């Protein structure tokens, strides 16, 4: 048995022992280890305040991340987070109204270990069922993060094995084959002396001719691509989880613009996760009268502060309050259109006077330009008249 029992992730034999036993890799245990470490990281994504003592934030978040959903229900006058499966009785949008919880601790009046809660008030075959629980999703489609983690972590496991095999094979830079037992023994003695730090001498021509040496160059060269691929997988997973982990497949340095190309893809999933939590917590507060809040935390909070500080012209991210970051759902949006044009009453007197002076100067400059244009036109007309008189005089002289 592990540190805790949870069938969604404890799906391997704890007594297998090592990752590598008798030269055979235990992929299942390697995968589960990767998944647990990433789940531990995700425990720092959200911060809850106002949760009852009976709902530890760690296990509440664990249910959402692993199961994709959970309910908040009252048991013996205390609120608990419970996980289970959705029933078949659906709302108009095909969201099940029933939620079946099977928990050994939850003992009902009839002695069974399971109970059906109702997340909506619904009538079924003439029988009315009142809502007694609130359903909260991890994401819009209630998948959780296990499918995502399993996909990327399985690639990491396979690459770990490939990298380990390539690392072992890198020791064999050459392959020595001998034509007979005597030559083989002489070659082994020669290699032993080299390991012991002694120099050896090949004295017989037959010994040299009896050896066949092949060099392995491609084994060591395969390690670098495997390392790059490992970094690519981890960076892709971190990007899916909202953390910017840049992977550089180039052999030279990259500029700041290239390092920020994937910033936009960091937000959609984690924003959806935060929205679902805040909408669910809002329903819990309304139904049970609690005052629970949730927001980003740790590196996710710092990233949001840095980006929103740029958008709001705040000098330093430290000046931004945690509650100002990604408020979902927003309660400050009004249906009335906002008039963004300033009226004359809103503009200070000094600015109005400065604007009037600028307007007068512009009018004066326009008048001066018009007068200058008229003068230029008069000069052009005069020159045209002079040229016409000269042409007439020249024609008269020619006729005479």
QUIPEFEN-V428581 format. One record per residue. RES is the residue in one small letter. NEAR is the number of other ideal C-beta (glycine too) atoms within 10 Angstrom. Layout:
# QUIPEFEN-V428581
res->(RES | RES)
near->(NEAR | NEAR)
This chain:
# QUIPEFEN-V428581
res->(x | x | x | x | x | x | x | x | x | x | x | x | x | x | x | x | x | x | x | x | x | x | x | x | x | x | x | x | x | x | x | x | x | x | x | x | x | x | x | x | x | x | x | x | x | x | x | x | x | x | x | x | x | x | x | x | x | x | x | x | x | x | x | x | x | x | x | x | x | x | x | x | x | x | x | x | x | x | x | x | x | x | x | x | x | x | x | x | x | x | x | x | x | x | x | x | x | x | x | x | x | x | x | x | x | x | x | x | x | x | x | x | x | x | x | x | x | x | x | x | x | x | x | x | x | x | x | x | x | x | x | x | x | x | x | x | x | x | x | x | x | x | x | x | x | x | x | x | x | x | x | x | x | x | x | x | x | x | x | x | x | x | x | x | x | x | x | x | x | x | x | x | x | x | x | x | x | x | x | x | x | x | x | x | x | x | x | x | x | x | x | x | x | x | x | x | x | x | x | x | x | x | x | x | x | x | x | x | x | x | x | x | x | x | x | x | x | x | x | x | x | x | x | x | x | x | x | x | x | x | x | x | x | x | x | x | x | x | x | x | x | x | x | x | x | x | x | x | x | x | x | x | x | x | x | x | x | x | x | x | x | x | x | x | x | x | x | x | x | x | x | x | x | x | x | x | x | x | x | x | x | x | x | x | x | x | x | x | x | x | x | x | x | x | x | x | x | x | x | x | x | x | x | x | x | x | x | x | x | x | x | x | x | x | x | x | x | x | x | x | x | x | x | x | x | x | x | x | x | x | x | x | x | x | x | x | x | x | x | x | x | x | x | x | x | x | x | x | x | x | x | x | x | x | x | x | x | x | x | x | x | x | x | x | x | x | x | x | x | x | x | x | x | x | x | x | x | x | x | x | x | x | x | x | x | x | x | x | x | x | x | x | x | x | x | x | x | x | x | x)
near->(6 | 11 | 7 | 9 | 8 | 15 | 7 | 15 | 18 | 14 | 10 | 16 | 9 | 9 | 5 | 12 | 11 | 10 | 16 | 12 | 11 | 6 | 5 | 10 | 17 | 18 | 15 | 13 | 18 | 20 | 20 | 19 | 15 | 21 | 20 | 16 | 12 | 21 | 17 | 9 | 14 | 21 | 14 | 14 | 22 | 23 | 15 | 18 | 11 | 11 | 19 | 14 | 7 | 12 | 20 | 13 | 16 | 9 | 15 | 21 | 22 | 21 | 21 | 26 | 22 | 20 | 18 | 19 | 22 | 28 | 23 | 26 | 22 | 14 | 15 | 6 | 5 | 11 | 20 | 21 | 22 | 21 | 21 | 21 | 13 | 17 | 15 | 9 | 16 | 14 | 11 | 6 | 5 | 6 | 13 | 18 | 20 | 20 | 25 | 14 | 20 | 13 | 14 | 8 | 8 | 16 | 11 | 10 | 6 | 6 | 6 | 10 | 12 | 13 | 21 | 15 | 23 | 22 | 25 | 19 | 11 | 17 | 9 | 12 | 5 | 5 | 7 | 9 | 16 | 8 | 14 | 16 | 25 | 23 | 23 | 23 | 21 | 24 | 20 | 11 | 10 | 16 | 14 | 20 | 22 | 19 | 9 | 16 | 24 | 15 | 13 | 18 | 23 | 16 | 18 | 18 | 20 | 16 | 17 | 17 | 15 | 16 | 17 | 14 | 14 | 19 | 14 | 10 | 15 | 14 | 9 | 10 | 11 | 8 | 10 | 15 | 12 | 16 | 13 | 10 | 8 | 13 | 20 | 15 | 11 | 20 | 19 | 12 | 11 | 17 | 12 | 11 | 13 | 11 | 7 | 8 | 6 | 9 | 7 | 14 | 6 | 11 | 8 | 11 | 8 | 11 | 16 | 10 | 10 | 17 | 16 | 11 | 9 | 8 | 8 | 14 | 7 | 9 | 16 | 14 | 11 | 15 | 15 | 10 | 13 | 17 | 12 | 13 | 18 | 17 | 15 | 16 | 19 | 19 | 17 | 17 | 20 | 19 | 18 | 18 | 21 | 22 | 17 | 15 | 15 | 14 | 17 | 14 | 10 | 8 | 5 | 5 | 8 | 12 | 7 | 6 | 7 | 12 | 13 | 11 | 10 | 15 | 12 | 8 | 13 | 20 | 15 | 11 | 17 | 22 | 15 | 16 | 25 | 23 | 16 | 20 | 24 | 21 | 13 | 22 | 21 | 17 | 15 | 21 | 15 | 10 | 15 | 15 | 7 | 16 | 8 | 21 | 16 | 21 | 21 | 23 | 15 | 15 | 15 | 24 | 20 | 14 | 20 | 23 | 21 | 13 | 16 | 15 | 18 | 10 | 7 | 10 | 6 | 15 | 7 | 9 | 17 | 9 | 11 | 17 | 7 | 14 | 9 | 15 | 20 | 19 | 12 | 15 | 9 | 8 | 6 | 5 | 6 | 6 | 4 | 5 | 6 | 5 | 7 | 5 | 5 | 9 | 7 | 6 | 5 | 8 | 11 | 8 | 7 | 8 | 11 | 11 | 10 | 11 | 11 | 10 | 10 | 10 | 10 | 10 | 10 | 10 | 10 | 10 | 10 | 9 | 10 | 10 | 10 | 10 | 9 | 10 | 10 | 10 | 10 | 10 | 10 | 10 | 10 | 10 | 10 | 10 | 10 | 9 | 10 | 10 | 10 | 10 | 9 | 10 | 10 | 10 | 10 | 9 | 9 | 9 | 8 | 7 | 5 | 4)
